[in-house]
């Protein structure tokens, strides 16, 4: 099945499968059936089999799935066996937290540069990287060829910066601005992250409960 034919809902379940299988592996599981995995994840065995069948045959009838092998295959599908160079725009509180605490290398990325327009932040060390001035992005991209970017910049700057970054070779955006990027380039991927939306959803779930 081509990537374009796979539904977004299936794609969004893949990281969860990968995480659960990692926990199983750490707890000594060698194999698991679709029924057992479904029970642990709150899904159905049929759903799990359908999801995996989008990418090939991973299990053996009467045996189930090899936990380590299946996790490795899902990791390859997610591109976790690669190290895509990534830059970060915005070294404020959120940007620093992401740069300091996200395990990029085990998620398929290599954070290679951090940029900010605030002269008070330029020169700051975050881990092994030094914050650079935004004016250096073009030359940095030309030399280091990053293809992904994290956006932790003001909303009003996002659209303009995205167009520039695309022209510099960026093809994927992890967007933490309050602006929903609507890029017209078909080969550009965008993951919009709205932390406030997640908290609001939690509020709905809490307040829509029948238990008062």
N, C-alpha and C positions, 0 to 999 in steps of 0.2 A: 504494500500500500504506500502511495506517495505521501510525503510529508504534508502536502496541501490538503489531502483527503482526511487527515486525522483531526478529530474535533479538538477544540481548545480545552474542553473539560477533561479529555483523556490526557492531554499534555500536562495540565495542571495537577493531575494525580501522580505523575511520574516522580516528582521530588519526594512526595509522601511515601510512595513505595520504596524509594531508595533509602529514605530515613528509617522506615520500619525494618527493612531487611538488614540495615546496619546494626540496629539494636538487637535483632535476632542473632546475627553473626557474633556480636559481642557476648551474647549469652549462651553461646555454644551450639546453636542450632545448625545442623548440617543440611537438612531438607525440610520442606514444609509443603503441605497440600494447599490448593486454592481455597478449600473450605476453612482450614485453620487460619490462613492469612486473612481471609474475609472476616472471621470472627474477631481477630485482633484489631482489624482496622475499621470495623463497623460498616463493611461493604457486603456485597453478595459474591459468592464464588463465581457465578456467571459473569458478573461485571468485571471481575479480575481477569478471567480467561479472555473475555472480549477485548479488554484493554491490551493485554500482552499479545494477543493475536494480531493486533495492528502492526506489530513490529517483527513478528516471526514466531516460531515454535520454540519455547524455552523449557517446557516441562516434559516429563515422560509419564505416560499413562501407567498408573499403579505405583509410581514413585513420587510424583509431585515435582517440586522445584528444588534444585540445588541452591541453597541460600546465597553462598558466595558467588556462584556462577551467575545467578539471576541478577544480583546486585551489580556485578561487573558489567553485564550486558546493558542494564538500565543506565549505568554510569556513562557508557559509551554513547547511548542514544542521547543523553543529556549533554554530551560533549565534555564530560568531566575528566576525560583522559587527555584533554588539551589544556594549554595555558594561554588563553586569549589576553593579550595586553590591554589594560584598561586604565583610564585616567579619571580623576575626580575633580570636579569643579565645585568649589565652595568648601573652605576649611573652617567654617564656623562650628558650633557645638555638634550639630548632626553629622557634618562631614568628618570631623575628627573622631567621633564615636564609631562611625562606619569603618574608617580607615584603621582604627586601632583594634576593633573587636570582631570584624568579619573575617572568617577564614577563607579568603579569596581563592587560594591555591587549590583547596579541596572542593571548590565549586566551579572550577573551570576557568578561572581568571587569574591574572597577575597584575596587581596594582603597581603601575610603573611611574606615575606622576600625579602630583596634587597641585592645584592652581587656585589662586584667589586674587581679587581686585583690591583687597584691603592691604595697604602697605604695612599695617601693624601685624599682619599674619604672615606676610611674605618673609621667608627665611626661617620660619618655625620648623622644628623637627617633629614629625609624626611617625613614630616607628623608625624605619630606616630611610624614610623619604623626607626631603626638605620642600616646603611649600614654595612654589614659584609664582611669579607674577603672570597674570593672564595674557599679557602681551607676548609671552614666550610660547604660547600654545602652538601656534602655526609651525614654528621652527622645530619644536619638540616632536610634533606629530610627523613632520617630514623626516626626521631622523630616526624615531623609534617605532613608527607605524602602529600605534594603538588602533584598535577597531571597536572599542566599547568605551562608554563614558558614564560616570555617575554624576547626576545633576543635583546639587544641594545649593542652588542659587536662587535669588529672588524671582518671583513669577514673571515680572516684567522683563527680565533678561533672558528667560528661557528660550522663547521662540527664536530670537535673533542669534543666540549662541548656538542653537541646534543647527541652523542653516550653515553657520560657519564651520562647525565641527564635521558636518556631513561632507563639506567641500574638502576637509582635511583628511578624510578617509574613515571617519567614525560610522559604524553601521549598526550599532545597538546602544540603547540608552536605558539606564536604570534611573528613573525620574522621580525624585523626591520633592520637586517643586509643586506648587499648588496649581500648576498649569497642565491640563491634559494635552499632551503633544499630539498634534494631528499632522504628522509629516506626510508628504505626498509621494515620497520615494518608496517604491514597492519593496526594495531590498533592505529597508531599514526596520529594525525591530525596536519596539518601545514597551517597556514594562513600567506603567505608572503606579507609584506607591503612595497611597493616601492613608497615613497612620490615623488621622482623625476619623476617616470613614470607618475604619475597623472598630474604633472605640464607640462610634455612634451605633454601629451594628450591635455591639455588645449591649448598649443601652436599650435598644429595641428588644433584644432577646430577654433581657431582665424584666422589662416593663410590660411585655406582652404575655408574660406567664400567667396562667390561670390561677396560680397560687398567690394570694394577696395577704 
